[in-house]
Amino acid sequence: MKKQPSRIQVPFGFEIDNKQKGLHGCMWAYGSFEAFTLEQLQRIMDLAHRMEMKKLVLYPLHEETLKRVGETAVAFYRRADGLEELLEQMDITVDTVIERWEGRRKKYTPMDTSFRFLEEKFKGPYFVYVTLDMANKLAAFNDFDIWIKKLRLCVDMTSATTSKLHPKLESTTHRWDAVT
């Protein structure tokens, strides 16, 4: 038997005090952050600010994870420390954190495992900032079909080495936004 929601009586004209009004959700910036510049970080920060995100999570990938998707990168800690230095140089407009979980794992971490970890740690709704190249690589994974229903992609079209979209990205254009 289903439990019915309890009803409460409120005075006429009562309005719910929405303390969360405005800021909502969490944006995960998912990528290598190899040779990342202050301008690129400012671009992500500005997007998160415009979208009124409560939190911005910078999630650098471990070099083993990057190897599996066909990229090479310098050591994880150098890229994460570089992000930290960039954050110190800029005016932070959104609560921002660098998630170093993959650095502690020190091995390949599938997209599904990373996203489940982030989902458990941070409150939704979820937005994922990726480059077009990374979006194409994510779309190639089997778990992409599950995750594209749980989150919204923000795909950076300016940093792409290709203009081709993976067929799964083409079929789910209503679930992602192009960032130009």
C-alpha positions in Angstrom: 0.0 0.0 0.0 1.4 3.4 -1.0 1.9 6.0 1.7 0.1 9.2 0.8 2.0 12.4 1.3 0.9 14.3 4.4 -1.0 17.4 3.9 -0.4 20.5 6.0 -2.6 23.6 6.5 -1.0 27.0 5.9 -2.4 30.5 6.3 -3.8 32.3 3.2 -1.0 34.0 1.2 1.7 31.8 2.6 4.7 31.4 0.3 7.5 28.8 0.6 10.8 30.4 1.6 13.1 29.1 -1.1 16.6 29.5 0.4 18.0 27.8 -2.7 16.6 30.3 -5.1 19.1 31.2 -7.7 22.0 29.0 -7.1 21.5 25.3 -8.0 23.3 22.3 -9.3 26.9 21.4 -9.9 29.1 21.6 -12.9 31.9 19.1 -13.4 34.7 20.1 -15.7 35.9 16.7 -16.9 39.2 16.5 -18.9 42.9 16.4 -19.0 43.6 20.1 -18.3 46.8 19.7 -20.2 48.4 23.1 -21.0 45.4 24.8 -19.5 45.4 28.6 -19.6 43.9 31.2 -17.3 41.5 32.3 -20.2 40.2 28.7 -20.5 39.6 28.5 -16.8 37.9 31.9 -16.7 35.7 30.7 -19.6 34.5 27.7 -17.5 34.1 29.9 -14.4 32.0 32.4 -16.4 29.8 29.7 -17.8 29.2 28.2 -14.3 28.4 31.8 -13.0 26.0 32.5 -15.8 24.2 29.2 -15.2 24.0 30.1 -11.5 25.8 26.9 -10.4 26.2 26.3 -6.7 29.6 24.5 -7.2 32.2 24.0 -9.9 34.2 20.8 -9.7 37.4 20.6 -11.8 38.1 16.9 -12.4 41.5 16.3 -14.0 41.9 12.8 -15.3 44.7 10.4 -14.3 47.3 9.8 -17.1 46.2 6.1 -17.2 42.6 7.2 -17.9 43.8 9.5 -20.6 45.9 6.7 -22.2 42.8 4.6 -22.5 41.0 7.3 -24.5 44.1 7.9 -26.7 45.6 11.0 -25.1 48.9 11.7 -23.5 49.5 14.0 -20.6 52.0 15.0 -18.0 51.7 13.6 -14.5 48.4 14.1 -12.7 49.8 16.1 -9.8 51.4 18.6 -12.1 48.2 19.3 -13.9 46.2 19.5 -10.7 48.8 21.8 -9.1 48.8 23.9 -12.3 45.0 24.3 -11.9 45.4 25.3 -8.3 47.9 28.0 -9.3 45.5 29.3 -11.9 42.7 29.5 -9.4 44.9 31.6 -7.1 45.4 34.1 -9.9 41.8 34.7 -10.7 38.7 36.2 -9.1 36.6 33.2 -8.2 32.8 33.8 -8.8 31.6 30.3 -8.1 32.5 27.9 -5.2 35.2 25.9 -7.0 37.0 22.7 -5.9 39.7 20.6 -7.6 38.7 16.9 -7.2 41.9 14.9 -6.8 40.2 11.5 -6.4 41.7 10.0 -9.6 45.2 11.0 -8.4 44.7 9.0 -5.3 43.4 6.0 -7.2 46.5 6.1 -9.4 44.9 4.0 -12.2 42.5 4.0 -15.0 39.0 5.1 -13.9 36.1 4.5 -16.3 33.7 7.4 -16.9 30.9 5.6 -15.1 33.0 5.2 -12.0 34.0 8.8 -12.0 30.5 10.1 -12.5 29.1 7.8 -9.8 31.7 9.1 -7.4 30.9 12.8 -8.3 27.1 12.1 -8.1 27.5 10.7 -4.5 29.7 13.5 -3.4 27.9 16.6 -4.8 24.2 17.6 -5.1 22.5 17.8 -8.5 21.3 18.7 -11.0 24.5 17.9 -12.9 26.2 19.6 -15.8 29.4 18.4 -17.4 31.7 20.7 -19.2 33.9 18.9 -21.8 35.6 19.7 -25.0 34.1 18.3 -28.2 37.0 15.8 -28.5 36.3 14.5 -25.0 32.5 14.5 -25.6 33.1 12.3 -28.7 35.2 9.9 -26.5 32.6 9.8 -23.8 29.9 9.0 -26.3 31.8 5.9 -27.4 31.3 4.3 -24.0 28.4 2.0 -23.4 27.4 3.8 -20.2 27.0 7.1 -22.2 23.3 6.2 -22.9 22.6 5.9 -19.1 24.5 9.1 -18.1 23.2 11.4 -20.8 19.7 11.0 -19.2 21.1 11.9 -15.8 23.1 15.0 -16.7 23.5 17.7 -19.3 26.6 18.2 -21.3 28.1 21.6 -22.0 30.4 20.9 -25.0 33.1 23.4 -25.7 33.1 23.7 -29.5 36.0 26.2 -29.7 38.8 23.8 -28.5 37.9 21.0 -30.9 40.4 19.3 -33.3 37.5 18.0 -35.3 34.0 19.2 -36.1 32.5 15.7 -36.5 30.0 14.5 -33.8 29.8 11.0 -32.6 26.5 9.4 -33.7 25.3 9.2 -30.1 25.9 12.9 -29.7 24.0 13.6 -32.9 21.0 11.6 -31.6 21.0 13.3 -28.2 21.3 16.9 -29.2 18.5 17.8 -26.9 20.6 16.7 -23.9 23.7 18.9 -24.5 24.5 22.5 -25.2 27.2 23.8 -27.5 29.5 26.4 -25.7 31.0 28.8 -28.2 
